Amino acid sequence: MERKRFLTFNALGAAVWVTSIALTGYVFGNEFNSLLDYFEKASWAIAGGLFTLAYLIWRREKKEVQGATSPARAQSSLAREIAKPRAEYRRAPRQREPCAITSS
C-alpha cells in the first residue's frame, strides 16, 4: 500500500474513532453513576458464572479420577487429556517462499 493512501485512511480512521469516543462520553456523561451500577451487576454475574464453570469442571474431573480403577490408570487418563491440545497445534513446518523486494 502506498504511504499517501495509508496515511489518508489512517487519519480518517482516527477521526472517526475520536469522534465516536467523544460523542459516547458526551451522551453518557450525565449517566455515569447509573452506568457504574450496571457494570457492577455485570461483574458480579460474570464472576458467578466463572465460579460455577470452575466448580463444574472440578466436579467432572473428580468423577473421572474416582471412576478409574487404579491410580496409574487415572494418571495416564489425565496425561492423555493434557496432551490432547498439544497434538492439535503441532504442524509440519511451512515451506518459505522467496520474497521479492520491490521499490515503489
N, C-alpha and C positions, 0 to 999 in steps of 0.2 A: 504494500500500500504506500502511496506517495506521502511524503511528510506533510505537504499542504492539506491534502484531503484528511489525513489522520487528525491534524490539529483542528481542522474545521469541525469534524464530528466530535472530537473530544471537548471542544468549547461548547458545542450545542448540548451535549450530554450533561456537562457540568451545570449549564444554565438551567436546564430542566430539573436536575437534581436539587439544586439550591432553591429554586422557586417552589418546588413541591414541599421541601422540608420547612421552608419559611411559612408557607400557607398553612401547613399542618400545625405548626407551632402557634400561629395566629388564631386558627379556628379552635384549637383545644386548650389555649392558654387559660381561659377562664374556667375550664372544666378539669383543671389539674388534679384537684383533690378527689373528684369522683373517679378519674382515671386511675389514681393510686389505689382506690378501693377495689376496682376491677382487677388490677394487676395482683393485688394481694390475694384475692379469691382464686385467681387463676394459678398462682404459685402454690397455694395450698392444694388445689386439685391435682396439679402436676406431681407434687411431692407424694400425695396419697396414691396416685396411680403408679409411680415408680416403686414405692414401698410394696404395694400389692403385687406388682410384677416380680420383684425380687423374692418375695415370700413364695409365690407360686413356683418359680424356678427352683428355689431351695427345696421345697417340698417334693417336687418331681425328682430332683437328683437324689434326695434322701431315700425315696421309694425305690429308685433303680439300684442304689447301692445295697439296700436291705434285701432286695429280690435276688441278688447274686448269691450263689451257693457258697463261694469261698472268697476270702479277701483278695487272693490272686486274681480271680475272675473279675471282681469288682474293680480292681486296679487296672486290669487290661481293658475293661469296658470304658473306664474313664479315659485311659490313654488313647483309645480309638476315637472317642468324642473330641478330645483336644486336638488330635492330629487331623481331623477332617478339614477344617478350614485351610490349613496349610497346603494340603494337596490341591485345593481349588485354585490357589494363587500361583502354583508352580506352572511356568510356561516355558516353552522352548525359547532360547534366545532369538531375538529378531535379527534378521539379516540387514545390515546397514547398507543403504543405497548411497552412491556417491552424490555429494551435494555440489551443485554448480553455483558459484558465487557470481552474481551479475551486478553491474552497477547501473543505476538509473540516471 
